[in-house]
Amino acid sequence: MDLLHFFNTVNNIIALPFTFLFLVVGIVLTLKTGFPQIFAFRYFINFIQSGLKRTNSSNLKTIDAFHALFTAMATSIGIGTIVGPSLAIVVGGPGALFWLVIYAFFGSVTKLTEVVFALQYRKKTADGRILGGPAEYLKMVHPFLAHWYGFATLFLFAGWSGIQSKALSEILFKKGVPEWATGLALALFAFYILIGGAQRVGNVASKLVPFMFGLYVSFSLWILLHDIPALIAAFKLIFNSILMPAAPIGGFLGSTIFAALKEGVYKGVFITESGMGTSSIAHAMSDVKKPIDQGILAMYSMSADTFLCLLSGLLVLTTGIWKEGIFSNTLVFNVFESQLPTIGPLFFIISVTLFITTTVLGNAFNGGQSFATFANYRWIRSYYAFVGFIIFISSVTQVPLVWAIMDTILPLVALPNLIGIVILAFRHPTLLRYK
């Protein structure tokens, strides 16, 4: 049995219970908090206009609330929002895009809950550094959950960075750049930025995230709006495929209803990090007085992830490229290349490079924070060097194997976090009140 077959076998066993677990937790927390996705919107608008109340504590090494937001978004607004939806559609059919959006809606409250508890239970070291995230708030439930989560995320974050590296190396290889060269350059750049700490990561992310978002959205909308009938047909195809298996067509081998549900939810978890607790690590660094305020900010930030996912999914549906049934990181690149042959590939590569760079930085930084809970901020550069090694190795590894490994690690990391946040939500419901 080769590695790919082994991990696919494991994934087939655990996929059903974890798919429903992710969804059920999001629904339960949504009901528990009174649908903040809808009713907390006016608070979000007020934060954008007036800012968030700060702690006014000078002895903590925190970062601005919006820098914390962009650092967290840097990990979710990455190659996952571009590649993830297309791969979900190839495996699960057009209906997978619907379930991805549904998970993002309910999962946004899961993220709010994670961020609130990350801020509520963060702690500081003697020199004022912040330790926060699931590895800290899970200790309030049981130390075993915290240790399980913290150890597993050391590999999760490195693996996520590896996925980004593989995607970029595969795309640049189409333009003649050796995969190993891409992996090496990305590893070295990430290491340099990371040793500068949270301030350097936050500054880079806050500048790159808005720019790369605007660049990708502009060109994607131009392609989609250029053929309105195809866009309308794509939406019809999505809704017709929600509860009906996608039939074989072209190179696409067809799918089941569960395949669409599983792919939509799993890719939704991977893209938004909701349920994983990972994005709360960056939010825990925020200089904010009320944890629920940062939680609301984090919850609505998922609308950006969802919007990008919709664009990416619609690009492969409207052009019909999903019918080829090719499991590749380059599907959306192929769309840009075919629809905008002169400037499309160039601007896509620029966008993707920025997406991947910020995601790698965010993931590696979060991994370093998890590592810090074990080592108390000692040897953190050694962990960053380990991440750099994974980034390089992944750039020359097969695509299906990389994704199969991460699909196995993802639920094993999420389980202690999901258990913990549900228990804390019922123990301390007042912390989640926003009215």
C-alpha positions, -999 to 999 in steps of 0.1 A, spaced: 0 0 0 15 33 -11 12 65 10 -15 81 -12 -37 50 -9 -32 48 28 -42 84 35 -72 81 11 -84 50 30 -81 68 64 -99 98 50 -128 77 37 -133 63 72 -133 96 91 -149 119 65 -186 112 74 -185 119 111 -163 149 108 -182 165 80 -213 165 101 -194 175 133 -181 207 116 -216 216 105 -234 207 137 -210 228 159 -215 258 136 -253 255 138 -253 249 176 -231 280 182 -252 301 158 -284 292 178 -266 297 211 -255 332 202 -287 343 184 -275 345 148 -248 372 151 -240 368 114 -272 388 109 -278 408 141 -243 420 149 -238 437 116 -244 472 130 -216 467 155 -192 457 127 -200 489 108 -194 509 139 -160 492 143 -150 501 108 -160 537 113 -148 543 148 -123 516 155 -121 492 185 -115 501 221 -79 494 231 -65 479 263 -42 509 268 -16 485 282 19 495 273 36 464 288 20 439 264 36 431 230 2 433 212 -6 446 177 -33 468 164 -67 451 161 -68 455 123 -32 443 120 -42 413 139 -72 409 116 -51 411 85 -25 387 99 -53 362 105 -68 369 71 -34 364 55 -37 327 63 -73 322 51 -72 345 20 -46 324 4 -42 298 -24 -71 279 -7 -96 305 -19 -83 301 -54 -75 264 -57 -98 250 -30 -132 256 -47 -120 242 -80 -107 210 -64 -139 206 -44 -159 209 -77 -137 184 -95 -142 158 -67 -177 166 -55 -193 183 -84 -209 218 -86 -230 212 -55 -198 213 -34 -196 251 -39 -230 255 -23 -220 235 8 -188 255 10 -208 287 13 -233 271 38 -204 261 60 -189 295 58 -222 310 70 -225 288 101 -187 284 106 -183 322 109 -199 319 144 -175 291 152 -147 316 144 -163 343 165 -163 319 195 -127 308 190 -115 344 189 -134 355 220 -120 327 241 -85 332 226 -85 368 239 -103 360 271 -78 333 282 -46 346 266 -16 350 289 16 370 289 52 360 295 76 378 318 88 400 289 52 410 279 48 385 250 13 372 243 5 335 243 -31 329 230 -53 306 209 -67 271 214 -36 258 231 -44 283 259 -82 283 261 -84 245 259 -65 244 292 -97 258 307 -115 226 297 -87 200 302 -49 202 298 -50 170 277 -70 188 250 -46 217 250 -15 194 246 -32 173 219 -41 204 199 -8 222 204 13 193 194 -8 185 163 -8 221 150 30 221 148 26 197 119 -7 213 106 8 247 101 39 234 85 18 212 62 -5 241 53 26 261 43 36 231 22 3 232 3 9 268 -5 44 261 -17 33 232 -39 6 253 -55 30 282 -63 57 259 -76 32 241 -99 19 273 -113 53 289 -119 66 256 -134 42 263 -163 62 294 -170 96 275 -168 106 281 -132 120 249 -116 98 237 -87 128 235 -63 137 271 -70 103 283 -61 103 263 -29 137 275 -19 130 312 -25 97 310 -6 113 292 23 141 318 27 118 348 23 94 334 49 122 327 74 135 363 71 101 379 77 92 355 106 123 362 126 111 398 127 81 388 149 45 397 150 50 433 142 68 426 109 43 399 99 14 422 107 29 451 88 35 430 57 1 414 58 -18 446 63 -2 461 32 -5 430 9 -39 416 18 -60 445 5 -39 448 -27 -40 412 -36 -77 410 -28 -85 438 -52 -62 426 -79 -77 391 -80 -113 402 -77 -110 428 -105 -98 403 -131 -121 375 -120 -152 398 -122 -141 409 -157 -140 373 -169 -173 363 -152 -193 394 -164 -180 390 -199 -203 361 -204 -235 366 -183 -255 337 -198 -227 313 -188 -227 329 -153 -264 323 -149 -261 287 -162 -233 281 -136 -256 293 -107 -284 270 -120 -259 241 -122 -249 247 -85 -284 247 -72 -295 217 -93 -265 198 -79 -272 204 -42 -292 172 -36 -285 154 -68 -253 136 -77 -233 152 -104 -233 130 -135 -202 121 -154 -194 146 -181 -163 151 -201 -133 140 -180 -153 144 -148 -162 110 -134 -193 120 -115 -199 123 -77 -223 114 -49 -244 138 -27 -221 131 2 -190 138 -20 -204 173 -26 -212 178 10 -179 165 23 -158 184 -2 -177 217 4 -173 214 42 -137 202 42 -126 229 18 -146 254 37 -127 244 69 -94 245 51 -100 279 36 -117 298 65 -99 279 93 -132 280 112 -134 250 135 -97 247 135 -91 276 160 -59 285 141 -69 320 131 -76 329 167 -39 327 174 -32 359 155 -64 376 169 -51 369 204 -23 393 197 -49 422 193 -48 453 215 -85 453 221 -105 458 253 -136 436 247 -129 401 232 -164 400 216 -155 431 195 -125 413 179 -147 382 175 -173 401 155 -145 416 133 -132 381 127 -166 367 119 -174 392 92 -139 389 78 -151 354 65 -173 372 40 -141 380 21 -131 344 21 -165 333 9 -166 359 -19 -133 348 -32 -143 312 -31 -175 320 -51 -154 338 -77 -129 309 -80 -156 283 -82 -177 302 -108 -146 307 -129 -141 270 -134 -179 264 -138 -186 291 -164 -156 281 -186 -164 244 -182 -128 235 -173 -141 214 -143 -154 189 -168 -119 179 -176 -117 161 -142 -81 171 -136 -70 173 -100 -46 201 -103 -37 234 -86 -35 251 -120 -72 250 -130 -79 287 -123 -46 296 -139 -58 278 -170 -90 299 -169 -70 332 -168 -47 319 -196 -76 310 -219 -98 340 -212 -71 367 -209 -42 352 -229 -22 384 -230 -22 398 -195 -43 372 -176 -14 348 -167 8 376 -156 -17 392 -132 -28 358 -120 7 349 -111 12 382 -93 -20 377 -73 -12 341 -64 23 349 -54 10 375 -29 -18 352 -17 6 324 -11 33 346 5 10 361 31 -6 327 38 28 310 44 37 339 67 5 337 87 6 299 90 42 297 100 37 326 125 7 307 141 28 275 142 55 294 160 29 306 185 18 270 192 55 260 195 60 288 220 34 273 243 56 243 246 90 259 246 81 293 263 95 312 233 128 293 233 142 278 200 114 294 180 138 300 151 144 262 150 107 257 143 107 284 116 136 265 100 115 233 102 87 251 84 111 263 57 123 227 52 86 216 47 80 244 23 110 233 2 102 196 3 65 201 -5 73 221 -37 86 189 -53 60 165 -39 30 151 -58 -2 172 -55 -27 145 -45 -5 132 -17 0 167 -2 -38 172 -1 -45 137 12 -21 141 41 -37 174 51 -72 160 49 -62 135 75 -44 159 98 -72 186 96 -100 167 115 -75 153 141 -65 189 149 -100 202 149 -115 176 173 -101 189 206 -109 225 195 -145 218 186 -150 199 219 -134 227 238 -153 257 223 -187 241 227 -180 233 264 -167 269 270 -197 284 251 -221 267 274 -201 274 305 -196 311 298 -224 323 275 -221 359 287 -187 362 270 -204 357 237 -230 385 241 -227 413 217 -259 433 225 
